[in-house]
Amino acid sequence: MTEAAYLQTTRAFYDAIAVDYAELFKDALPKPLDRAMIAAFAEHVLAGGAGRVADLGCGPGRVTAHLHALGLDVFGVDLSPAMVELARRTQPGLRFDEGSITDLDVQDATLAGAVAWYSIIHTPQERLPAVLTEFHRVLAPGGHLLLAFQVGDEPLHLDRPFGHAVSLDFRRLSPDLISELLRDAGFTVFASLLREPGEDEKVPQAYLLARKTA
């Protein structure tokens, strides 16, 4: 099967900027509400009996490491081989795999939780239902999902970041739309947070906690 062009573009973008990106975001989760939402996710997973958790679109592994520190049995998945290499080097005690959120190498109903921290933002809107269905497939009944994304109608286009000859669209999304798509995919959304832009941000940030319907 031929890989979708947007996946090829996304992989090439993050392969090119991996080192610079990791340096820019080396201070993991500096914002209190970010940490709070991840902590809430971790508590729900642990209260449900724990089990494996996937950090989907893990990049250099900073969120993966944070989830591990909260007591979760977590592994990371990323489309970019360069990002996976960085994550393995900086977090040698954790597992990181190359893979796409569109077709995860995970058996059905085997995960207690999944986090997609700003990793659905490069997916065209018409493909989002299939991605959320894939998340639903790999989660066990009652499993938890945490999504984070920027809010808005217009995408952000980055051209030649850090001087690299690559470009990519960052799609801003509607919390109402994503909540509806989650329900259509078989999830129950039980918490949502809309955070106003921080000093280094231009648009609001959204966080959704959902549970796979048992």
C-alpha positions in Angstrom: 0.0 0.0 0.0 1.4 3.4 -1.0 2.0 5.7 2.0 0.0 8.9 2.2 1.9 11.9 1.0 1.2 13.9 4.2 2.9 11.1 6.3 6.0 11.3 4.0 6.1 15.1 4.4 5.7 14.9 8.2 8.4 12.3 8.6 10.9 14.4 6.4 10.1 17.5 8.4 10.7 16.0 11.8 13.8 14.0 10.7 15.3 17.3 9.5 14.6 19.3 12.7 14.9 16.6 15.3 18.0 17.8 17.1 16.9 21.5 17.1 13.4 20.6 18.2 14.7 18.5 21.1 16.9 21.3 22.3 14.0 23.9 22.0 11.7 21.7 24.1 14.2 20.2 26.5 12.4 21.5 29.5 9.6 19.0 29.7 6.1 20.3 30.4 6.8 23.7 31.9 3.1 24.7 32.1 1.2 23.7 35.2 -2.1 22.8 33.4 -0.2 20.6 31.0 1.2 18.6 33.9 -2.2 18.6 35.6 -4.0 17.0 32.7 -1.3 14.4 32.3 -1.4 13.6 36.0 -5.1 13.2 35.8 -4.7 10.8 32.9 -2.1 8.8 34.8 -4.3 8.6 37.9 -7.2 7.3 35.9 -5.0 4.6 34.2 -3.6 3.5 37.5 -7.0 3.4 39.2 -8.2 1.2 36.4 -5.5 -1.4 37.2 -2.6 0.1 35.2 -1.4 -1.8 32.1 0.6 -0.6 29.1 0.3 3.0 27.8 1.4 4.3 24.5 2.7 7.9 23.9 1.7 8.3 20.2 3.8 10.8 18.3 6.3 10.8 21.1 9.0 12.9 19.5 12.2 13.0 21.6 10.4 11.3 24.5 9.9 14.1 27.0 6.2 13.2 27.6 7.0 9.5 27.6 9.6 10.1 30.4 7.1 12.2 32.4 4.5 9.4 32.1 7.0 6.9 33.3 7.9 9.1 36.3 4.2 9.1 37.2 4.3 5.3 37.5 3.0 4.2 34.1 4.3 1.3 32.0 4.8 3.4 28.9 6.4 3.2 25.5 6.7 5.7 22.7 5.8 5.6 19.0 6.9 8.2 16.4 6.8 8.5 12.7 10.3 10.0 12.5 13.3 7.7 12.7 15.5 10.6 13.8 13.1 11.4 16.7 13.0 7.8 17.8 16.8 7.6 17.7 17.0 10.8 19.9 14.4 9.4 22.3 16.3 6.1 22.7 19.5 7.9 23.3 18.1 10.3 25.9 15.8 7.8 27.6 17.7 4.5 27.4 15.5 2.8 29.9 12.3 3.2 27.9 11.1 1.6 24.7 10.6 3.6 21.5 9.3 2.3 18.2 9.0 3.8 14.7 5.4 3.8 13.5 2.4 5.8 12.4 -0.7 6.7 14.4 -2.7 5.6 11.3 -1.6 2.0 11.5 -0.2 1.0 14.9 1.8 -2.2 15.4 -0.3 -3.0 18.6 -2.7 -5.8 19.1 -6.4 -5.1 19.5 -7.6 -4.0 23.0 -4.3 -4.4 24.7 -3.5 -0.9 26.0 -4.7 0.7 29.2 -4.1 4.2 27.9 -2.8 6.3 25.0 -1.6 9.9 24.8 -1.6 11.9 21.6 0.2 15.1 22.7 0.0 17.5 19.8 0.4 14.5 17.4 -3.0 14.6 15.5 -2.3 18.1 14.3 -0.7 17.0 11.0 -3.5 14.7 10.0 -6.0 16.0 7.4 -9.4 16.5 8.9 -11.0 13.9 6.6 -8.6 11.3 8.0 -9.1 12.1 11.7 -12.0 9.6 12.1 -9.8 6.7 10.9 -7.0 7.8 13.3 -9.4 7.9 16.3 -10.8 4.6 15.3 -7.3 3.2 15.4 -6.8 4.6 18.9 -10.1 2.9 19.8 -8.9 -0.4 18.4 -5.7 -0.7 20.5 -7.3 0.4 23.8 -8.9 -2.1 26.1 -12.5 -1.5 27.1 -12.5 1.3 29.7 -9.0 2.4 28.5 -8.2 6.1 28.6 -7.1 8.5 25.9 -5.6 12.0 26.3 -5.4 14.4 23.4 -3.8 17.8 23.2 -3.9 20.2 20.3 -4.0 23.9 19.4 -7.4 25.5 18.8 -8.4 27.5 15.8 -9.6 27.5 12.2 -6.5 28.5 10.3 -3.5 26.2 10.1 0.0 27.4 11.0 2.4 26.9 8.1 6.1 26.6 9.1 8.7 27.1 6.3 12.4 26.4 6.8 12.4 26.1 10.6 15.8 26.4 12.1 17.1 27.0 8.6 16.2 23.5 7.3 14.8 23.2 3.8 11.5 21.7 4.9 7.9 23.0 5.6 4.8 21.7 7.2 1.2 22.7 8.1 0.2 22.5 11.8 -3.6 22.1 11.8 -5.5 23.9 14.6 -8.6 22.1 15.6 -12.0 22.6 17.2 -12.6 20.9 20.6 -16.3 20.5 19.7 -15.4 18.7 16.4 -12.8 16.4 18.1 -15.2 15.6 20.9 -17.9 14.6 18.3 -15.4 12.5 16.3 -14.3 10.8 19.6 -17.9 9.9 20.4 -18.4 8.6 16.8 -15.4 6.4 17.3 -16.7 4.9 20.5 -15.3 7.1 23.2 -16.9 8.9 26.1 -15.4 12.4 26.6 -15.4 13.0 30.4 -13.1 16.0 30.8 -12.0 18.9 28.6 -9.9 21.9 29.3 -9.4 25.0 27.1 -6.3 27.0 28.2 -5.7 30.5 27.0 -2.5 31.2 25.1 0.7 31.4 27.2 3.3 34.1 26.5 5.0 32.0 23.9 1.7 30.9 22.2 -0.7 32.6 19.8 -3.9 30.5 20.1 -5.7 28.6 22.9 -4.7 25.0 23.7 -7.2 22.2 24.2 -7.0 19.0 26.2 -9.6 16.2 26.1 -9.8 13.1 28.3 -11.8 10.3 27.0 -12.6 6.7 27.8 -13.2 3.8 25.5 -16.8 2.7 26.1 -16.8 -0.6 27.9 
